[in-house]
Amino acid sequence: MKLQFKLAAGVVVVAAAVSFAQKPKNIKPGWNLFSPAQDVQLGKEAAAEIEKQVAVVDNPQLTEYVNRIGKKLIAQPEAGQYPYTFKVVYDKSINAFALPGGPSYVHTGLILSADNEAQIAGVVAHEVAHVALRHGTSQVTKAQALQLIAGLGGAMAGGGLLGQLAQMGAGLGANSLILKFSRSAESDADLLGARMMAKAGYDPIEMAKFFEKLEAQEQSSGRSIPQFLSDHPNPGNRVKAVSAEVKLMPARQYTKGDTADLSRVKGVIGGLPVPAKANTNFRADSGGVPARPNGQMKQFSSKGLAFKYPANWEVFQNQQSSEVTIASREGIAENNGNAEIAYGAIVGLAQTRSQVNLDNDTRAFLDQMQKNNRDMKPSGEAAKRFQVSGANALLNVFFGPSAFKGQREVDAVVTVEHPQGLLYMILIAPEGEYPKAQPFFDQMIQSLQFAR
Ligand SMILES: [Zn+2]
């Protein structure tokens, strides 16, 4: 009896699931206080800013190739009416991004890693879907509604929408709301993008296959996340969801694109000169990074505190505090007029209310640091205890988005029991650079000296 009952219930559940899955999801833009015209304006301003930082490839064959793919996609009703543009960025990381209102960029690394044109089309369709669904400005709306209601009209009148958003902390910096999306936005962009590419004639299952490939890369390389997955986080069961969406589409003939054409384009990329441009992601893995320690060390000494630091780095005194930033000029990225350190060190003394308690004060310091850098996450490794200059010290490691756009960064935070407070030394490098930086960081830590 019991068994029969269970079976019957199971059948009902399965039937319900099937009827639910057969109906395609209605995907609509979310709440948005911006007008579509403001999306376009913001995108133009952001594109001008970003193109100063990344290396846009000026090659007619590549431009033609991505534009041909892009035009097929934006001819579909899902893309809406935006002035889309498609450009190639010289960058080894597997990524693509789009700005509100249409400016879209495909990294050379993404083209090189694609098995066929349909996979590139899948990623571009995903980006176009973000634009059409206005995810960037919708995210800013949700995060900054009150300030927007107070200020948007004025921003429009005076131009400089991006500048206004930057003042609210919603500009183009690391973890930009405009460039990094929520998981539900990702899932909608996947589905709408898959529909768009299918209507354009591309085999939509190739989108799922490309995501599958990125996920496999992530698993095989351990901690290193393909850039696309870091900016476009997996909403969960991404491959399954796209595959299920594809099953709902009417059967038809699809193309994966021309193989010879893609090989030719890959050859063109292989022959491109490596561009020299400041503060771009490709720089960190192109060798000879100016931000990297050059081998020599020199001595820092001030107010009873001394340590060694890389000789090609400079000391910058922070205006509002006793903190110093030590980095090369190339290690400091400028995002919207704000200086952000991508490769270097920050050293300072945090005041404590009473005698230093290394564990408690470190915890309070790290909490504050995470409040100021919302996307910094602990590495999960236990804090390491050691001694410097005869004092107790702790090492905690964090990960976060790098100010070198599109990369992950490692932040090694050393805290030391100092007679006047909690001495801290934060050592920062893009993840890909970290193995090269670590010996120098170790020397900086080991050389710490202070009067007791
Ligand atoms: Zn996305």
Residues whose N, C-alpha, C, O or C-beta is under 5 A from the ligand:
A	BS01	ZN	F181 E186 A189 H232
